[in-house]
């Protein structure tokens, strides 16, 4: 049986424009921002032509997998409607469920599936050039660097094979700061994985999770941050770069400071003449966000604080108590993981958490991460659904959670490893 708040949300959806108006009202929590669905057209004056958005079968499979409910029937009624891109749908590293993350191919696929915003996680090379990688030190699991002897020799930790006799796992660590941009550009992106039982480099480069695929992991095109800006602009999408925490000591090489790093990222958008309103810079380090607020206010006013304090012991309550103070300091958008925004009521129905309520009370905009990163939900969803585990029993339940995030928490957008899933919901609900 559906909860009354969800039934109310569905009733509102059926009244033309009402739900869309509610979401637009939510976006106004952060003045001067544009999270409204982007629908660029080719006006023959050099603007990107609108992509023909394609969703593939997955959203329809997920809808059919849902238990019967007003939400399921509402989503079924949209099945033959045309779809357009939506800024509510954010491509997490592109379309990382099936494509090597942070590659040209992954970003293009995310845009094709209607993601109105795409993410480049930003780190730097040995020659202090910015590139798109989830971590400064993940090249050994996200690229073929170990298969290139002259570059493998530069890795911080060379490959060592597993030793079954001692139970020692295979190991390596290769960082963008180990190599130059020119060397980085010779790499092939692959699915983020490794085989801890590997006794050879070829075996180590395998290990892709069973719910993903290597079908498109032929040689993903790795990108500099500047190249990602040009590509994403050509796709007609907006930008949400994340300034990754350095894995090396700062100042790097004795002179490159955290502040210079944070400013360099913003400067590359300014050099490309990207309007600040189309850029949503992120960081897990609140000091980075506050630096942008003070020194680049046009960008800082839509800076996103990725709040992982909720993962630390006692951190959830600390985070909830500090949200009003974050707003006073100048933060306008927070982005905790999905589980931190959801909880269960006495009837085991998914409802907004205390964090979600406190963020809204503090007038903070909210985005969240990450849908389609949990594998099969018959296993209850793991990390991202940990606060609502009893309510997650099948793949279709992700739309139940998404509906609560959209209609009750009123998030501005949702990161997804497969943007089509969110794009379908956004189009159906007029977001």
C-alpha positions in Angstrom: 0.0 0.0 0.0 1.4 3.4 -1.0 1.8 6.1 1.6 -0.4 9.2 1.5 2.5 11.6 0.6 3.3 9.6 -2.5 -0.3 9.3 -3.5 -0.6 13.1 -3.1 2.5 13.5 -5.2 1.0 11.4 -8.0 -2.3 13.3 -7.8 -0.3 16.5 -8.2 1.5 15.1 -11.2 -1.8 14.4 -13.0 -2.8 18.0 -12.7 -1.0 19.7 -15.6 2.0 21.8 -14.6 1.5 21.5 -10.8 4.4 19.1 -10.0 6.6 20.9 -12.5 5.8 24.2 -10.7 6.8 22.6 -7.4 10.1 21.5 -8.7 10.8 25.0 -10.2 10.0 26.4 -6.8 12.6 24.1 -5.3 15.2 25.4 -7.8 14.6 28.9 -6.6 16.0 27.9 -3.2 19.3 28.8 -4.8 19.0 32.1 -6.5 20.5 32.7 -9.9 20.7 29.0 -10.8 19.3 27.2 -13.7 18.6 23.5 -13.0 15.5 23.7 -15.3 15.5 21.1 -18.1 17.8 22.2 -20.9 16.3 21.8 -24.4 18.8 23.4 -26.8 17.8 23.6 -30.4 19.9 24.1 -33.5 19.1 27.8 -34.4 21.7 27.8 -37.1 23.8 30.3 -35.1 26.4 27.8 -33.8 24.5 26.5 -30.9 24.6 22.7 -30.2 21.9 20.8 -32.0 19.6 18.9 -29.7 20.4 15.3 -29.5 17.9 12.6 -30.3 17.6 11.2 -26.8 17.5 7.5 -26.6 16.8 5.6 -23.4 17.1 1.9 -24.4 15.1 -0.8 -22.7 16.3 -0.4 -19.1 13.8 2.2 -17.8 10.9 0.2 -19.2 12.3 -3.0 -17.6 12.5 -1.2 -14.2 9.0 0.1 -14.4 7.6 -3.4 -15.3 9.6 -4.8 -12.4 7.8 -2.6 -9.9 5.0 -3.8 -7.6 1.6 -2.6 -8.7 1.0 0.9 -7.4 -0.2 4.4 -8.5 3.5 5.3 -9.2 4.0 2.2 -11.4 0.8 3.0 -13.4 1.8 6.6 -13.8 5.2 5.6 -15.1 3.7 3.1 -17.5 1.5 5.8 -19.0 4.6 7.6 -20.2 6.1 4.7 -22.0 5.4 5.9 -25.5 5.9 9.6 -24.9 8.8 11.4 -26.6 11.7 12.2 -24.3 14.1 15.2 -24.0 17.1 15.8 -21.9 16.6 17.1 -18.3 19.0 18.8 -15.9 17.4 16.6 -13.2 19.4 13.7 -14.8 23.1 14.1 -14.0 25.5 11.7 -15.7 27.8 10.3 -13.0 31.2 10.1 -14.7 29.2 9.9 -17.9 27.4 6.5 -18.2 29.7 4.5 -16.0 27.5 1.4 -15.6 28.6 0.1 -19.0 31.2 2.6 -20.4 34.6 3.4 -19.1 34.2 6.3 -16.8 35.4 9.8 -17.6 35.9 9.0 -21.3 34.6 10.6 -24.4 32.5 7.6 -25.1 31.0 7.6 -21.6 30.1 11.3 -21.7 28.6 11.0 -25.2 26.4 8.1 -24.0 25.3 10.0 -20.9 24.2 12.9 -23.1 22.5 10.6 -25.6 20.5 9.2 -22.7 19.3 12.7 -21.8 21.6 13.8 -19.0 21.4 17.6 -18.9 24.5 17.8 -16.7 27.7 15.8 -17.0 30.5 15.3 -14.4 34.2 15.5 -14.8 36.1 14.5 -11.7 39.1 16.8 -11.8 42.7 16.0 -10.7 46.1 16.9 -12.0 49.2 15.5 -13.7 52.9 15.7 -13.0 53.0 18.9 -15.1 50.1 20.3 -13.3 47.5 19.9 -16.1 43.9 19.1 -15.2 42.4 15.8 -16.3 39.2 13.8 -15.8 39.7 10.9 -13.3 37.7 9.9 -10.3 40.9 9.7 -8.2 44.4 11.0 -8.6 45.6 7.5 -8.0 43.2 5.2 -9.9 45.0 4.8 -13.3 45.9 1.2 -12.4 42.2 0.2 -12.3 40.7 2.7 -14.8 43.3 2.6 -17.6 45.7 0.2 -19.3 48.8 2.0 -17.9 50.2 -1.3 -16.4 50.2 -2.8 -19.9 52.6 0.0 -21.2 56.0 -0.9 -19.7 57.5 2.6 -20.0 54.6 4.2 -18.1 54.1 1.3 -15.7 57.7 1.9 -14.6 56.7 5.4 -13.4 53.8 4.2 -11.2 54.1 5.1 -7.5 53.7 1.4 -6.6 54.7 -1.1 -9.3 52.6 -4.1 -10.0 53.2 -7.1 -7.8 51.4 -10.3 -8.4 49.2 -12.1 -6.0 50.9 -14.8 -3.9 48.4 -17.6 -3.1 50.8 -19.2 -0.7 50.8 -16.2 1.6 47.3 -14.9 0.7 48.8 -11.6 -0.5 46.6 -9.8 -3.0 47.9 -8.4 -6.3 48.8 -4.7 -5.9 49.7 -1.5 -7.8 49.2 2.2 -7.6 49.5 4.5 -10.6 48.7 8.2 -10.2 48.0 11.0 -12.7 50.8 12.9 -10.8 53.2 10.2 -11.9 53.0 11.1 -15.5 52.6 14.2 -17.8 49.5 15.2 -19.7 51.1 14.0 -23.0 51.7 10.6 -21.4 48.2 10.5 -19.9 46.7 11.0 -23.4 48.3 7.8 -24.6 46.3 5.7 -22.2 43.1 3.8 -22.9 40.2 4.1 -20.5 38.7 0.8 -19.2 36.0 -0.3 -16.7 37.1 0.6 -13.2 38.1 -2.8 -11.8 41.0 -5.1 -10.9 41.5 -8.7 -10.0 43.2 -9.1 -6.6 44.0 -12.7 -7.4 46.0 -11.8 -10.5 49.4 -13.2 -11.1 49.9 -11.3 -14.4 49.2 -7.7 -15.5 46.6 -9.0 -18.0 44.7 -10.8 -15.2 44.9 -7.7 -13.0 43.3 -5.5 -15.6 40.2 -7.7 -15.5 37.8 -8.0 -12.6 34.8 -6.1 -14.0 31.8 -6.5 -11.7 29.2 -9.0 -13.0 26.5 -6.3 -13.3 28.6 -4.2 -15.6 30.2 -5.2 -18.9 33.4 -4.9 -20.9 31.5 -4.7 -24.2 32.5 -1.1 -24.7 35.8 -1.3 -22.9 37.9 -1.4 -26.1 40.0 1.8 -25.7 38.1 4.6 -24.0 39.3 8.0 -25.0 40.7 9.7 -21.9 40.3 13.5 -21.6 41.9 16.5 -20.2 39.6 18.8 -18.3 39.8 21.3 -21.1 38.8 18.6 -23.6 35.9 17.6 -21.4 34.6 21.2 -21.4 34.7 21.4 -25.2 33.0 18.0 -25.6 30.3 18.6 -23.0 29.6 22.0 -24.5 29.3 20.4 -28.0 26.8 17.9 -26.5 24.6 20.8 -25.3 24.9 19.8 -21.6 25.9 21.7 -18.5 28.9 20.9 -16.2 29.5 19.7 -12.7 33.2 19.3 -12.2 34.4 17.8 -8.9 37.7 19.0 -7.5 39.2 15.8 -6.2 41.2 15.6 -3.1 44.9 15.4 -4.0 46.6 12.1 -3.2 50.0 13.8 -3.1 51.2 16.3 -0.4 50.3 19.9 -1.1 51.8 22.2 -2.2 52.6 19.8 -5.0 56.3 20.1 -6.1 56.6 22.8 -3.4 54.7 25.5 -5.2 51.3 24.3 -6.4 48.8 25.1 -3.7 45.2 23.8 -3.1 43.9 27.3 -3.8 45.8 27.4 -7.1 44.3 24.1 -8.0 40.8 25.2 -7.1 41.2 28.4 -9.1 42.7 26.6 -12.1 39.6 24.5 -12.5 37.3 27.6 -12.6 39.7 29.5 -14.9 39.4 26.8 -17.6 35.6 27.4 -17.8 36.2 31.1 -18.0 38.8 30.7 -20.7 36.3 28.6 -22.7 33.7 31.3 -22.1 31.3 29.0 -20.4 28.6 30.9 -18.5 29.0 30.5 -14.7 25.3 29.6 -14.5 26.0 26.4 -16.4 28.7 25.2 -14.1 28.1 23.5 -10.7 31.6 23.0 -9.1 31.7 20.3 -6.4 34.0 19.2 -3.7 34.0 17.0 -0.6 36.2 19.7 1.0 33.9 22.5 2.2 36.9 24.8 2.2 37.1 24.5 -1.6 33.4 25.5 -1.9 33.9 28.4 0.4 37.0 29.5 -1.6 34.9 29.7 -4.7 32.2 31.6 -2.8 34.7 34.2 -1.7 36.9 34.4 -4.8 34.7 33.3 -7.7 31.2 34.2 -6.5 29.6 33.7 -9.9 30.6 30.1 -9.7 30.6 29.8 -5.9 26.9 30.6 -5.6 26.2 27.2 -7.2 29.1 25.4 -5.6 28.1 21.9 -4.4 29.3 20.6 -1.0 29.5 16.8 -1.3 28.7 15.9 2.3 30.2 12.6 3.2 30.4 13.4 6.9 27.4 11.2 7.3 29.7 8.1 6.7 31.8 8.8 9.8 30.9 7.5 13.3 28.6 10.1 14.8 28.9 12.2 11.6 25.3 12.0 10.6 24.0 13.9 13.5 26.9 16.4 13.3 26.0 17.0 9.6 22.3 17.6 10.3 23.1 20.0 13.2 25.5 22.0 11.0 23.4 22.6 7.9 22.0 26.0 8.9 25.5 27.1 9.6 26.7 26.0 6.2 24.1 28.2 4.6 25.3 31.2 6.7 28.8 30.6 5.5 27.7 30.8 1.9 27.0 27.2 0.8 23.9 26.9 -1.2 23.8 23.3 -2.4 24.6 20.2 -0.4 24.9 16.7 -1.9 24.9 13.8 0.5 24.6 10.1 -0.6 21.1 8.9 -1.3 20.8 6.9 1.9 21.3 10.0 4.0 18.2 11.6 2.6 15.9 8.6 3.1 14.5 6.6 6.0 11.6 4.3 6.8 8.4 5.2 8.7 6.6 2.8 11.1 5.0 1.0 8.1 8.4 0.5 6.3 7.6 3.1 3.7 10.4 5.2 2.3 10.2 8.8 3.6 12.5 11.9 3.9 15.2 11.6 6.6 16.1 14.1 9.3 18.9 15.3 7.1 16.5 16.0 4.2 14.2 18.0 6.5 17.0 20.0 8.0 18.5 20.9 4.7 15.2 22.1 3.4 14.6 24.1 6.6 18.0 25.7 6.1 17.0 26.7 2.6 19.7 24.6 1.0 19.3 23.1 -2.4 19.9 19.3 -2.5 21.3 17.0 -5.1 22.2 13.4 -4.4 24.3 10.4 -5.6 24.3 7.7 -7.0 21.6 5.7 -8.7 22.4 2.6 -10.8 25.6 1.9 -8.9 24.4 -0.9 -6.7 24.0 -3.9 -8.9 20.9 -6.1 -8.5 18.6 -4.7 -5.9 17.3 -8.1 -4.9 20.4 -7.9 -2.7 18.8 -4.8 -1.0 21.1 -2.2 -2.6 24.1 -2.1 -0.3 25.7 1.2 0.6 23.4 3.6 -1.3 20.2 2.1 0.2 21.5 1.2 3.7 18.9 3.4 5.5 15.9 1.8 3.7 17.2 -1.8 3.2 13.9 -3.5 4.2 12.0 -1.7 1.5 14.5 -2.6 -1.3 13.8 -6.0 -2.7 13.7 -5.7 -6.5 15.2 -3.6 -9.2 12.0 -1.6 -9.7 12.2 -0.3 -6.1 14.8 2.2 -7.3 11.9 4.2 -8.8 10.1 4.2 -5.5 13.2 5.7 -3.9 13.6 8.1 -6.7 10.0 9.2 -6.5 10.5 10.1 -2.8 13.7 12.0 -3.5 11.9 14.0 -6.2 8.4 14.6 -4.7 9.1 14.7 -1.0 12.8 15.6 -0.5 12.5 17.8 -3.6 16.1 17.2 -4.8 17.3 19.4 -7.7 19.0 16.5 -9.5 20.2 12.9 -9.2 23.5 11.5 -10.2 23.2 8.2 -12.0 25.6 5.7 -13.6 23.0 5.1 -16.2 21.2 8.4 -16.9 18.4 6.9 -18.9 16.8 5.7 -15.7 16.5 9.2 -14.3 15.8 10.8 -17.6 12.7 8.6 -18.1 11.4 9.5 -14.6 12.1 13.2 -15.2 10.3 13.3 -18.5 7.3 11.4 -17.1 7.0 13.8 -14.2 7.7 17.0 -16.1 11.0 17.7 -14.4 
